[in-house]
Amino acid sequence: MMDSRQTLLHEWLPSALQTAYREQGWGAVPVGEVTTASADASFRRYFRWNDGVRTLVIMDAPPEREDSAPFVRIAGLLAEAHVRVPHIYVADLQHGFLLMEDLGSHTYLESIQAGVSDAECQRMFNVAIAVLVRWQATSRPGVLPDYDEAVLSRELALFPDWYVARHIGRAMTPEEAADWNEVCAVLLGSILNEARVFVHRDYMPRNLMTAPGEPGVLDFQDALYGPVSYDAASLFADAFFSWSSTERESWLRAYWQQASAAKVPVPERVEEFLDQARLMAVQRHLKVLGIFARIRYRDGKARYLADAPRFIRYLREACEQDPRLTALSRLLDSLGLHA
């Protein structure tokens, strides 16, 4: 049974297809079918149009819930950097529909979980690093909104507000609140001193499409101008698949080498970059725990919280490696959060 958005989509689609087929020189629009492609943690959904010869993807982003204008704009910025993103054939921002190129059916995450060879995995991530570095090398201020202290602080607040208060079900004690304030000061003190570049904000295997050559890049609509270590940290500390800390460090070193060679403003010493990336990752892990809890209790999507233990392991590993995180280690102990 179709919901109201799907009904509106089916009313909108014939005209959009006619426009795309005419402008691309594909001839008359043949008979095709619409099937569900995927949904994400936001209110966006994706459908696939298949006419037997080609497939197209339709993004359904209810305009009262999701603003698709940043997606269109940032797709253009990425394309300017020669990053493979879906070509947008028709954009109807008023109704919240985009008709786009189909970049394939398998993400990096799905390919890894299916068991690609070590050599192929190495190739895939080397290329993902090269694409990220190319995007960062085009960075300039004044183009994207700043990933500033206010945004970082709001993200951190998701952890006490949603994971602790709503999921665990209690408020922090005064001692825990003091430790939390210390954690935030340590994280922000490091992150705000990083060099700034374009930041995708979800550059991870789930948003990279497996394809010959370079991956297709998706889910970039929340891009900002912020800390240089962010996207590398999120690429190798994935939300849905775990690498060992040794493997993550090896990948981060590989990124640092490519970024340095491309004049991306990473620190001159790789050890300094690894220290920055560790604290950057901690900020992201805490944010994601809060987001997963919010998705569960506000939006009714429970499955994301199943991956919460992965992020607690990430946090525990960071605490073991970095004495600056002593307050975080105490807080996790007090909250009963163990890997």
C-alpha positions as CSV (number, residue, x, y, z in Angstrom):
1,M,0.0,0.0,0.0
2,M,1.4,3.4,-1.0
3,D,1.6,6.2,1.5
4,S,0.8,9.8,0.6
5,R,4.4,10.6,-0.4
6,Q,4.5,7.6,-2.8
7,T,1.2,8.7,-4.3
8,L,2.6,12.2,-4.9
9,L,5.8,10.7,-6.3
10,H,3.9,8.6,-8.8
11,E,2.0,11.7,-9.9
12,W,5.2,13.6,-10.3
13,L,7.4,11.0,-11.9
14,P,6.0,10.9,-15.5
15,S,6.7,14.5,-16.2
16,A,10.2,14.3,-14.6
17,L,11.0,11.2,-16.7
18,Q,9.9,13.0,-19.8
19,T,12.2,15.9,-19.0
20,A,15.2,13.6,-18.3
21,Y,14.7,11.5,-21.4
22,R,14.3,14.5,-23.6
23,E,17.3,16.4,-22.3
24,Q,19.5,13.3,-22.3
25,G,18.4,12.3,-25.8
26,W,17.2,8.9,-24.7
27,G,14.0,9.0,-26.8
28,A,10.5,8.2,-25.7
29,V,9.9,7.2,-22.1
30,P,9.3,3.4,-22.1
31,V,7.2,1.5,-19.6
32,G,9.1,1.0,-16.3
33,E,8.6,0.2,-12.7
34,V,9.4,1.8,-9.4
35,T,10.9,-0.2,-6.6
36,T,12.1,0.7,-3.1
37,A,15.9,1.2,-3.0
38,S,16.7,2.2,0.5
39,A,16.0,4.5,3.4
40,D,18.4,6.3,5.8
41,A,18.5,7.6,9.3
42,S,16.8,10.9,8.2
43,F,13.4,11.3,6.6
44,R,14.8,10.7,3.1
45,R,13.9,7.6,1.1
46,Y,15.1,6.3,-2.2
47,F,13.4,4.5,-5.0
48,R,14.7,3.0,-8.2
49,W,13.1,3.5,-11.7
50,N,13.9,0.6,-14.1
51,D,12.9,0.7,-17.8
52,G,14.7,-2.5,-18.7
53,V,17.6,-0.6,-20.2
54,R,18.6,1.9,-17.6
55,T,17.9,2.6,-14.0
56,L,17.4,6.0,-12.3
57,V,17.2,6.8,-8.6
58,I,14.5,9.0,-7.1
59,M,15.1,10.8,-3.8
60,D,12.0,11.4,-1.7
61,A,12.8,14.1,0.9
62,P,9.7,15.7,2.4
63,P,10.3,19.4,2.2
64,E,8.8,20.1,5.6
65,R,11.4,17.7,7.0
66,E,14.4,17.8,4.7
67,D,15.8,20.7,2.7
68,S,17.2,19.2,-0.6
69,A,18.9,22.5,-1.7
70,P,22.2,21.7,0.1
71,F,22.3,18.3,-1.6
72,V,22.0,19.9,-5.1
73,R,24.6,22.6,-4.2
74,I,27.2,20.4,-2.7
75,A,26.8,17.8,-5.5
76,G,28.0,20.6,-7.7
77,L,31.0,21.4,-5.5
78,L,32.0,17.7,-5.4
79,A,31.6,17.4,-9.2
80,E,33.8,20.5,-9.6
81,A,36.5,18.5,-7.6
82,H,36.0,15.6,-10.0
83,V,34.4,13.5,-7.3
84,R,31.9,10.9,-8.7
85,V,28.5,12.0,-7.5
86,P,25.1,11.2,-9.0
87,H,24.1,13.5,-11.8
88,I,20.8,15.2,-11.0
89,Y,18.5,15.1,-14.0
90,V,15.5,16.8,-12.4
91,A,15.3,18.7,-9.0
92,D,11.9,19.6,-7.7
93,L,12.8,21.3,-4.4
94,Q,9.2,22.5,-3.8
95,H,7.9,18.9,-3.6
96,G,11.1,17.3,-2.3
97,F,11.9,15.0,-5.2
98,L,15.1,14.5,-7.2
99,L,15.6,12.3,-10.2
100,M,19.2,11.2,-10.4
101,E,21.8,8.9,-11.9
102,D,22.0,5.4,-10.4
103,L,25.5,4.8,-9.2
104,G,24.9,1.1,-8.5
105,S,23.4,-1.2,-5.9
106,H,26.4,-2.1,-3.7
107,T,28.1,0.1,-1.1
108,Y,31.6,-0.3,0.1
109,L,30.2,-1.7,3.3
110,E,28.2,-4.4,1.5
111,S,31.2,-5.3,-0.6
112,I,33.4,-5.6,2.5
113,Q,30.8,-7.7,4.4
114,A,30.5,-9.9,1.3
115,G,34.2,-10.8,1.7
116,V,36.3,-8.9,-0.9
117,S,39.9,-10.0,-1.0
118,D,42.5,-8.1,1.1
119,A,44.1,-6.8,-2.1
120,E,40.8,-5.4,-3.4
121,C,39.9,-3.9,0.0
122,Q,43.3,-2.2,0.0
123,R,42.6,-0.8,-3.5
124,M,39.2,0.4,-2.5
125,F,40.4,2.3,0.5
126,N,43.4,3.8,-1.3
127,V,41.0,5.1,-3.9
128,A,38.6,6.4,-1.2
129,I,41.5,8.3,0.3
130,A,42.5,9.8,-3.0
131,V,38.9,11.0,-3.6
132,L,38.7,12.5,-0.2
133,V,42.1,14.3,-0.6
134,R,41.0,15.7,-4.0
135,W,37.8,17.1,-2.4
136,Q,39.7,18.6,0.5
137,A,42.3,20.1,-1.8
138,T,39.6,22.3,-3.4
139,S,38.6,23.7,0.0
140,R,38.2,27.5,0.5
141,P,36.5,29.6,3.2
142,G,33.2,31.2,2.7
143,V,31.7,28.5,0.6
144,L,30.2,26.1,3.1
145,P,28.9,27.0,6.6
146,D,31.5,26.8,9.4
147,Y,31.8,23.6,11.5
148,D,32.3,25.9,14.5
149,E,32.2,25.6,18.2
150,A,28.4,26.1,18.4
151,V,27.8,23.2,16.0
152,L,30.4,20.9,17.7
153,S,28.9,21.6,21.1
154,R,25.3,20.9,19.9
155,E,26.5,17.6,18.6
156,L,28.3,16.7,21.9
157,A,25.1,17.6,23.8
158,L,23.3,14.8,22.0
159,F,25.2,12.3,24.2
160,P,23.9,13.5,27.7
161,D,20.5,14.6,26.3
162,W,19.6,11.4,24.4
163,Y,22.0,8.5,25.2
164,V,22.3,9.2,28.9
165,A,19.0,10.9,29.9
166,R,16.7,9.0,27.4
167,H,18.4,5.7,26.7
168,I,20.1,5.0,30.1
169,G,17.3,6.8,31.8
170,R,19.0,9.1,34.3
171,A,20.7,12.4,34.7
172,M,24.4,12.8,35.3
173,T,25.6,13.3,38.9
174,P,27.5,16.4,39.7
175,E,30.8,14.4,39.5
176,E,29.8,13.0,36.1
177,A,28.8,16.4,34.9
178,A,32.2,17.8,35.9
179,D,33.9,15.0,34.0
180,W,31.7,15.6,31.0
181,N,32.6,19.3,31.0
182,E,36.3,18.4,31.1
183,V,35.8,15.9,28.2
184,C,34.1,18.6,26.1
185,A,36.9,21.2,26.9
186,V,39.6,18.7,25.8
187,L,37.8,17.8,22.6
188,L,36.9,21.3,21.6
189,G,40.4,22.6,22.5
190,S,41.9,20.2,20.0
191,I,39.3,20.3,17.2
192,L,39.0,24.0,17.1
193,N,42.8,24.3,16.6
194,E,42.8,22.0,13.5
195,A,43.2,23.4,10.0
196,R,40.0,23.7,8.1
197,V,38.8,22.1,4.9
198,F,35.6,20.9,3.3
199,V,34.1,18.2,5.5
200,H,31.6,15.6,4.1
201,R,30.6,14.6,7.6
202,D,29.6,11.0,6.8
203,Y,32.4,9.9,4.6
204,M,32.2,6.2,5.4
205,P,31.8,2.8,3.6
206,R,28.0,2.9,3.8
207,N,28.0,6.1,1.7
208,L,30.6,5.0,-0.9
209,M,29.2,3.0,-3.9
210,T,31.4,0.2,-5.2
211,A,32.2,0.8,-8.9
212,P,35.0,0.3,-11.4
213,G,37.6,2.9,-10.8
214,E,36.6,5.4,-8.2
215,P,33.6,5.1,-5.8
216,G,30.4,7.0,-6.1
217,V,29.9,9.4,-3.1
218,L,26.5,9.8,-1.5
219,D,24.9,11.5,1.5
220,F,26.9,14.7,1.4
221,Q,24.2,17.2,2.0
222,D,25.4,18.1,5.5
223,A,28.9,19.1,4.4
224,L,30.6,22.0,6.3
225,Y,33.9,23.8,6.5
226,G,35.8,22.4,9.4
227,P,38.5,20.1,11.0
228,V,40.8,18.4,8.5
229,S,40.8,15.1,10.4
230,Y,37.1,14.6,10.5
231,D,36.4,12.7,7.3
232,A,39.4,10.4,7.6
233,A,38.5,9.6,11.2
234,S,34.9,8.7,10.2
235,L,36.1,6.6,7.2
236,F,38.1,4.2,9.3
237,A,36.0,4.2,12.5
238,D,32.9,3.1,10.7
239,A,29.4,3.0,12.2
240,F,28.5,-0.4,10.9
241,F,31.8,-2.3,10.5
242,S,34.8,-2.6,12.8
243,W,38.5,-2.4,12.0
244,S,41.1,-3.0,14.7
245,S,42.8,0.0,16.2
246,T,46.0,-1.1,14.5
247,E,44.3,-1.2,11.1
248,R,42.7,2.1,11.7
249,E,46.0,3.7,12.5
250,S,47.6,2.2,9.4
251,W,44.8,3.7,7.2
252,L,45.1,7.1,8.9
253,R,48.8,7.1,8.2
254,A,48.1,6.3,4.6
255,Y,45.7,9.2,4.4
256,W,48.2,11.6,6.1
257,Q,50.8,10.7,3.4
258,Q,48.4,11.4,0.5
259,A,47.1,14.5,2.1
260,S,50.6,15.9,2.8
261,A,51.6,15.2,-0.8
262,A,48.5,17.1,-2.0
263,K,49.2,20.1,0.2
264,V,46.1,19.5,2.3
265,P,46.8,21.3,5.6
266,V,47.4,18.3,7.8
267,P,50.1,18.7,10.6
268,E,53.7,18.2,9.5
269,R,54.1,15.3,11.9
270,V,52.0,12.2,11.5
271,E,51.9,11.7,15.3
272,E,50.3,15.1,15.8
273,F,47.7,14.2,13.1
274,L,46.9,10.9,14.8
275,D,46.4,12.7,18.1
276,Q,44.1,15.2,16.5
277,A,42.2,12.4,14.7
278,R,41.7,10.4,17.9
279,L,40.0,13.3,19.7
280,M,38.0,14.2,16.5
281,A,36.8,10.6,16.4
282,V,35.8,10.7,20.1
283,Q,33.6,13.7,19.4
284,R,32.0,11.9,16.5
285,H,31.5,8.7,18.5
286,L,29.7,10.5,21.3
287,K,27.6,12.4,18.8
288,V,26.6,9.2,17.0
289,L,25.6,7.5,20.2
290,G,23.3,10.4,20.9
291,I,21.9,10.4,17.3
292,F,21.2,6.6,17.5
293,A,19.3,7.1,20.7
294,R,17.4,10.1,19.2
295,I,16.5,8.1,16.1
296,R,15.2,5.3,18.4
297,Y,13.1,7.3,20.8
298,R,12.1,10.3,18.6
299,D,11.7,8.6,15.2
300,G,10.9,5.0,16.2
301,K,13.9,3.5,14.3
302,A,15.3,1.0,16.8
303,R,17.9,-0.8,14.7
304,Y,20.6,1.8,14.9
305,L,21.1,1.4,18.6
306,A,22.2,-2.2,18.0
307,D,25.5,-0.7,16.8
308,A,26.0,1.4,20.0
309,P,28.5,-1.2,21.5
310,R,30.8,-0.6,18.6
311,F,31.1,3.1,19.5
312,I,31.6,2.3,23.2
313,R,34.5,0.1,22.2
314,Y,35.9,2.9,20.1
315,L,35.7,5.2,23.1
316,R,37.3,2.7,25.4
317,E,40.2,2.2,22.9
318,A,40.8,5.9,22.7
319,C,40.8,6.2,26.5
320,E,43.5,3.5,26.7
321,Q,45.6,5.3,24.1
322,D,45.3,8.9,25.3
323,P,45.9,10.2,28.8
324,R,43.9,13.4,27.8
325,L,40.8,11.2,28.0
326,T,41.1,10.2,31.7
327,A,37.8,12.1,32.5
328,L,36.0,10.2,29.7
329,S,37.2,6.9,31.1
330,R,35.9,7.8,34.5
331,L,32.6,8.9,33.0
332,L,32.1,5.7,31.0
333,D,32.9,3.6,34.2
334,S,30.4,5.6,36.2
335,L,27.7,5.2,33.5
336,G,28.4,1.5,33.3
337,L,29.3,1.7,29.6
338,H,31.8,-1.2,28.9
339,A,33.0,-2.5,25.6
